[in-house]
């Protein structure tokens, strides 16, 4: 595959939508204007498991301005019963804070007040919400809508098998002169995007509905919502041109969008709903708690002979969801004897979902912490130990990588931070009462081109190009990057391109996720642009005809996707300071060096990379949802008690990249940027904390109690 010569790609162009956002003229989901809207408020369950036996809505209905109260007894009949989508489908309660009623009123204030007056009675059943790894509760991933797909754990949607094995891990560990056997754990983590989850629903006919919602993928969301409402996809229009952050929480549609449509149908007018911050902790998914047992065996010279990664993660008893949290151990390091496993604990909790860097982020904390521990056990430099175990092709599939420059990333980060001057001895550096340490880790994330993308290009007689695809800009700058890609593919300037995205009336597109957006949408734009240029050159004598050109082309699959492993890579470095008396942890410096192919827009790419690194810092030091198993509820479900990184927590954050085109990923030569940047940061910080203090923290987040014990 050749890379198109570029003029716009590679330019640090400011966001084309930036001025509109600064002026506040960009409408997000809840802000679209509709005529005579009503407002919706939800009533959520106060038990974690049971059955609704009665709903007393008399006080709510008596309030001025209340238009309707929806319950499982009077809500419109749904065609699907997916527990994530089918609100009010049945009286069964599967987790605490599940929707059990909804109030529609003339104002949002009236709706919320009336919702507080609804009294729900339950036949409560025993619940279990305690995450654990006891063998008797573990399940193999089965048939579900997660990242594995069939009862035997085999492929059904392009994602990996649940378990893999090569060689004899147990025998290799028994024979290895140096071994490591350690378990690492991660808690609940929540997305908390700036824009709340919201929806506006309006029925334009008896069987047609338009929904403005905050979505990472309107094409997929339309299909799932249609299956729930019993409507064909063409009868649903989803609109989401601007998304104020998502981090994975808006990949799949959720029940709030469906219940908003149900409410609009009931009252015969548009209905608006915006979830509260507290509700977003219960209704929009989360990164599930997980446990990772890592076993490594090595020769005295540092070469790995065995690598095992056995993982356990929480899922919902109502609907199984699982991530590939051990898959990074299949990709990163060479070892002849290998095993990875995924097991689940099904609990009475809401359904987890994708969160930035799903799977790789959790797995990297465990694997890269273990690699650091193993290097110390061998008396080796952590960077040199990793370089020694760098594979020349994928360790399990045997396929070559489309490009893999991990060693160069490690060498470059070492050069930038003067790694050679580091004293490897823990607690060897003190400055004004602070213990200072440094650490490294490596990150990886898949960089696929997904199917299901098509692009429409209209060229008017003056040469202006309108490029339409139902892609999503979730705050990443995709709108601008796609305009740059289109400009180069069409041979025009960016000012001659108008992008249209985020609407199911446009040609379909895969969701913004799995670090696939730019690759998948960009390849689709290139496919259509090639046909536009062919028509101009071969059928119209090199000029746009008076009637213009209007064509839609579906992108072909990448012919190299089955021949090469396509991944982005990162080398992450952290400097930490731990106060000797208080245990306070500060991170004055983060440095990342990334292998991400050709960078489409250096300005937006740098924002993505530094933002992801900061999110990794937040994961390492702050974020943890605390489950109270007595009530089956996360107790710190607001921004006052769920801590994440603020400006004062962030020091210097430097993002660098090795800018060279990948010859196989897509016509642009790019690889994913938005997720690899978070992968490995937590491990680098944990490794630096150990270097500073001699204390190994294997349970995130790294908090005072774990350092002062």
Beta strands, then each sheet from edge to edge (+ up, - down):
strand 1: 38-44
strand 2: 50-56
strand 3: 66-70
strand 4: 92-93
strand 5: 99-105
strand 6: 119-124
strand 7: 139-140
strand 8: 164-166
strand 9: 178-186
strand 10: 198-205
strand 11: 208-213
strand 12: 236-239
strand 13: 271-274
strand 14: 290-298
strand 15: 304-316
strand 16: 337-347
strand 17: 400-401
strand 18: 430-431
strand 19: 434-446
strand 20: 454-459
strand 21: 465-468
strand 22: 497-500
strand 23: 549-554
strand 24: 564-565
strand 25: 567-579
strand 26: 585-595
strand 27: 627-628
strand 28: 633-634
strand 29: 652-657
sheet 1: 3+ 5- 1+ 13+ 10- 11+ 12+
sheet 2: 4+ 2- 6+
sheet 3: 7+ 16- 8+
sheet 4: 7+ 16- 15- 14+ 9-
sheet 5: 17+ 24+
sheet 6: 18+ 19- 25+ 26- 29-
sheet 7: 22+ 21+ 20- 23+
sheet 8: 27+ 28-
end
